[in-house]
């Protein structure tokens, strides 16, 4: 079993990378200073962003393994466990920034950090950046390093937090570009989603498993829930949850026209545990209850 290295603090992450700790809650790291590595697992109690400049074997979550290519940005959030395996020892190359959740508490970034969904993307959804985008990334890392190398004063935290927030905002832009340009990966996701829902509702799965969740659909499409959600929103302007609800209502309308089925029976067929939950959703989306809709039509 691979050794599990726990990074609960910036200091322990710096020590692992042979880096001096200039601030207890935030760091910018030149990975070329780290010792050669081969196989290990990491638990993060920090936010960590890594720009890799060398192929370093496979990066994996649990049993899922992905090729960790050079020239990508990957994002890890508190609570994640990630492993690296390589056939032979390699010298890390690239850069990283890491910050403890306490560093951004009470700041606008601290309140908005959960909006950056890429901290919970799967490794195969890493951000592939162009040379120009890379220059932007390195410039912001250098600004963080500049602040850390100077004496800490009353402006330091605000400037570093603002730079990290700018960094993450650029990453949002870069991911938007990736959603558009990586057609080989993203092509047909909406069609596959629709096909998945059709097959789900045509089977006995609603009665056995209940309503299809966003997590279930993302897993079936081999995507993380956040990445899947953003892809669908780019395509349709709606979240997967809203899309599933619309499909439910369309199916419900068809079933309501069958006079031999009660509203409760229709609710159970669609996967609702309680008919009143179905009636409430139907009224929210349509403006009338299922019984009123049946009478009106």
NORZI-V186688 format. One record per residue. N is the residue number from 1. RES is the residue in one small letter. PSI is psi as a letter, one per 20 degrees, with the letter a starting at -180 (999 if undefined). BURIAL is # if it has 9 or more other ideal C-beta (glycine too) atoms within 8 Angstrom, else .. Layout:
((N/RES/PSI/BURIAL) (N/RES/PSI/BURIAL))
This chain:
((1/x/p/.) (2/x/q/.) (3/x/p/.) (4/x/o/.) (5/x/p/#) (6/x/p/.) (7/x/n/#) (8/x/i/.) (9/x/r/#) (10/x/h/#) (11/x/g/.) (12/x/h/#) (13/x/h/#) (14/x/g/#) (15/x/g/#) (16/x/h/#) (17/x/j/#) (18/x/l/.) (19/x/q/#) (20/x/q/.) (21/x/o/#) (22/x/h/.) (23/x/p/#) (24/x/i/.) (25/x/i/.) (26/x/q/#) (27/x/q/#) (28/x/p/#) (29/x/p/#) (30/x/o/.) (31/x/i/#) (32/x/i/.) (33/x/i/.) (34/x/r/#) (35/x/q/.) (36/x/q/.) (37/x/r/#) (38/x/g/#) (39/x/p/.) (40/x/r/#) (41/x/q/#) (42/x/p/#) (43/x/p/#) (44/x/p/#) (45/x/j/#) (46/x/r/#) (47/x/p/#) (48/x/p/#) (49/x/p/#) (50/x/p/#) (51/x/o/#) (52/x/p/#) (53/x/j/#) (54/x/q/#) (55/x/p/.) (56/x/l/#) (57/x/b/#) (58/x/p/#) (59/x/p/#) (60/x/q/#) (61/x/p/#) (62/x/c/.) (63/x/i/.) (64/x/p/#) (65/x/p/.) (66/x/q/#) (67/x/p/.) (68/x/n/#) (69/x/q/#) (70/x/q/.) (71/x/k/.) (72/x/q/#) (73/x/p/#) (74/x/q/#) (75/x/p/#) (76/x/q/#) (77/x/r/#) (78/x/p/.) (79/x/i/.) (80/x/q/#) (81/x/p/#) (82/x/q/#) (83/x/q/#) (84/x/p/#) (85/x/p/#) (86/x/q/#) (87/x/h/.) (88/x/r/.) (89/x/q/.) (90/x/q/#) (91/x/o/.) (92/x/q/#) (93/x/p/#) (94/x/b/#) (95/x/q/#) (96/x/q/#) (97/x/q/#) (98/x/q/#) (99/x/q/#) (100/x/q/#) (101/x/h/#) (102/x/h/.) (103/x/h/#) (104/x/j/#) (105/x/p/.) (106/x/j/.) (107/x/r/#) (108/x/h/.) (109/x/h/#) (110/x/h/#) (111/x/h/.) (112/x/i/#) (113/x/h/#) (114/x/i/.) (115/x/i/.) (116/x/n/#) (117/x/i/#) (118/x/i/#) (119/x/i/#) (120/x/j/#) (121/x/q/#) (122/x/r/#) (123/x/h/#) (124/x/j/.) (125/x/k/#) (126/x/q/#) (127/x/o/#) (128/x/o/.) (129/x/q/#) (130/x/r/.) (131/x/g/.) (132/x/g/.) (133/x/h/#) (134/x/g/#) (135/x/h/.) (136/x/g/#) (137/x/g/#) (138/x/h/#) (139/x/g/.) (140/x/h/#) (141/x/g/#) (142/x/h/#) (143/x/h/#) (144/x/g/#) (145/x/h/#) (146/x/g/.) (147/x/h/#) (148/x/h/#) (149/x/i/.) (150/x/q/.) (151/x/p/.) (152/x/p/.) (153/x/a/.) (154/x/i/.) (155/x/i/.) (156/x/g/#) (157/x/g/.) (158/x/g/.) (159/x/g/#) (160/x/g/#) (161/x/g/#) (162/x/h/.) (163/x/g/#) (164/x/g/#) (165/x/g/#) (166/x/g/#) (167/x/g/#) (168/x/h/#) (169/x/g/.) (170/x/h/#) (171/x/h/#) (172/x/g/#) (173/x/g/.) (174/x/h/#) (175/x/h/#) (176/x/g/#) (177/x/g/.) (178/x/h/#) (179/x/h/#) (180/x/g/.) (181/x/h/.) (182/x/m/#) (183/x/h/.) (184/x/h/.) (185/x/g/.) (186/x/i/.) (187/x/p/.) (188/x/j/.) (189/x/g/#) (190/x/g/#) (191/x/g/.) (192/x/h/#) (193/x/g/#) (194/x/g/#) (195/x/h/.) (196/x/g/#) (197/x/g/#) (198/x/g/.) (199/x/h/.) (200/x/g/#) (201/x/i/#) (202/x/i/.) (203/x/a/.) (204/x/j/.) (205/x/h/#) (206/x/g/#) (207/x/h/.) (208/x/g/.) (209/x/i/.) (210/x/a/.) (211/x/q/#) (212/x/p/#) (213/x/r/.) (214/x/g/#) (215/x/g/.) (216/x/g/#) (217/x/g/#) (218/x/g/#) (219/x/g/.) (220/x/h/.) (221/x/j/#) (222/x/l/.) (223/x/q/#) (224/x/q/#) (225/x/g/#) (226/x/g/#) (227/x/g/#) (228/x/g/#) (229/x/g/#) (230/x/h/#) (231/x/g/#) (232/x/h/#) (233/x/h/#) (234/x/h/#) (235/x/h/.) (236/x/i/.) (237/x/j/.) (238/x/q/#) (239/x/q/#) (240/x/h/#) (241/x/g/.) (242/x/h/.) (243/x/g/#) (244/x/g/#) (245/x/g/#) (246/x/g/#) (247/x/h/#) (248/x/g/#) (249/x/h/#) (250/x/g/.) (251/x/g/#) (252/x/g/#) (253/x/g/#) (254/x/g/.) (255/x/h/#) (256/x/h/#) (257/x/i/.) (258/x/o/.) (259/x/i/.) (260/x/i/.) (261/x/p/#) (262/x/r/.) (263/x/h/#) (264/x/g/.) (265/x/g/.) (266/x/g/#) (267/x/g/#) (268/x/h/#) (269/x/h/#) (270/x/i/#) (271/x/j/#) (272/x/p/#) (273/x/h/.) (274/x/p/.) (275/x/h/#) (276/x/h/.) (277/x/h/#) (278/x/g/#) (279/x/h/#) (280/x/g/.) (281/x/g/#) (282/x/g/#) (283/x/h/#) (284/x/g/.) (285/x/h/#) (286/x/h/#) (287/x/i/.) (288/x/q/.) (289/x/r/.) (290/x/g/#) (291/x/g/.) (292/x/g/.) (293/x/g/#) (294/x/g/#) (295/x/g/.) (296/x/h/.) (297/x/999/.))
